[in-house]
Amino acid sequence: MAGVTLTGKLVSGVGEAKGFTLLPWARAQFMDKLGIDPFPGTLNIMLDDAAERAKWMLVKADAGILIKPPDSKFCDARCYRVRIQDRIDGAAVFPAVPGYPDAQIEVIAAVGLREALKLADGDTITLDLGGSA
């Protein structure tokens, strides 16, 4: 999916991703499969535009990089390498949860993205798929 650019708005999440990124099995897979020791939590991006959502749906149709839990009490997730704001490598994470919002993207990186990029809710965020993460 290299060459695809997605643009959306930064929104606050519900805080559940922080715990997920700290799970030893998830963290180990992020490091092994993506080369990312994730900063606790994710950057949440909402795709308000129908064309952007359509591009994200095409990306999600690709198998991506699978993050597989050790047991069924957790969900699988698929990841896609991204470059955030043309500055920081990371990964878009799509949790395999029924009813997960089609317009939402969660992004992990080795640094706290809000602080590193000086971002606030409502800011426009650009993701280039195929980053070198």
N, C-alpha and C positions, 0 to 999 in steps of 0.2 A: 504493500500500500504506500510505498515511498512516493513522494510527490504530491500527496494530498495535504491540504491545509484546512484546518478547522478553526473557526472564530466564534467565540461565545463570550458570555459575561461571567465574571467571578461571583459566586454566591457562597454563603455559609452553609456548611453541612450540618449533620445532626451529631457529629462527634464519634460515630461508631468506627470509622476507618482507623483512628489512632490505635485502638486495641488490636485491630486486624494486622496492621503493619508491624506491631510489636510481637505478634505470635512467633515463637521460634521457628516453626515449620514454614510459615509464610515468609518470614525474613530470610531464611536460608534459601528458599527458592528464588526470591527476588535477587539475591546476591548471585546465586549460581546461574540462573537463566538470563538475567538482565544486567548483571554487573552493578546493581544498585543496592546499597545498604540504606533502606528507606528511612527518611526523616519521619517521625511518628505523625501519622495523619495523611490526608490527601488534600489537594487543591480541587475544589468543586467548580466545574464550569457548566453553565446552562446554555444550550444552543437554542436561542429564541427564533432563529430564522429557519424556515422550512427547508431551504436548500442546504443549510449546514447540517440539519438533522438527517437529510437524505444521504449526504456524504458519510456521516457517522454510521448509518445503517449499512452502507456498503463496506465500510471498514470492518464492522462487527461480523459481517458475513465471512470474513477471512478467519482461519483457525487461530491466528495469533500465537502467543506463547502461553501455554497452559500452566496455571498455578493450581496444584491439586492438593486438597486437604488430606490429612491422614485418616479421617473418618467422616461419616455422613452428617455429623452435627454442624459442619461448616460447608460452605458452598465452593464450587470451583470458581475460578476467575480466569479471564483471558486478558493478556496484556499486549500492548502495541507500543513500540518504541516511538518516542516523540522528542521534539526539541521545542521547549517552551520559550515564547517571546524571542526566538532566535538567539537565545543566550545559554539555556541550561538544558542538559539532556535528562530525560525522565521516561516514564511510561504511563500511558493511559490504561486504566484498569477497568474492566467490565465484569462485575460480579454476576454469576449465573443465578440470579434471584428472580423468581417469578414476579412480574409487575415492576421490575426495575425501570425507572423513567427513561424513555427513549431519548430525551433531550439532555440527559445529564452525563457528564464525563468526570471521572475521578482520576487525578494525576498524582503519581508519586515521583519523588526525586530524592537525592542524597542530602539535600538541603531544605530548609524551611522556605518554600517558594514565596509566600506572602512577604516575608522579611527580605529575602535576597533580591526580589524584584520590586519591592516597595509597592505592593498591591493592596487594594481595598475592594470590598464588595461593590459590584457595579462596573469595575474596570473591564475593559475589553482584553481578552486573552487570545493569543494565536498559538496554535499547535501545528507543527510541521511533522507529519508522520514519517517514520523512517529515521528518526534521530539516531545518534550513535550510542545510545545507552546500552 
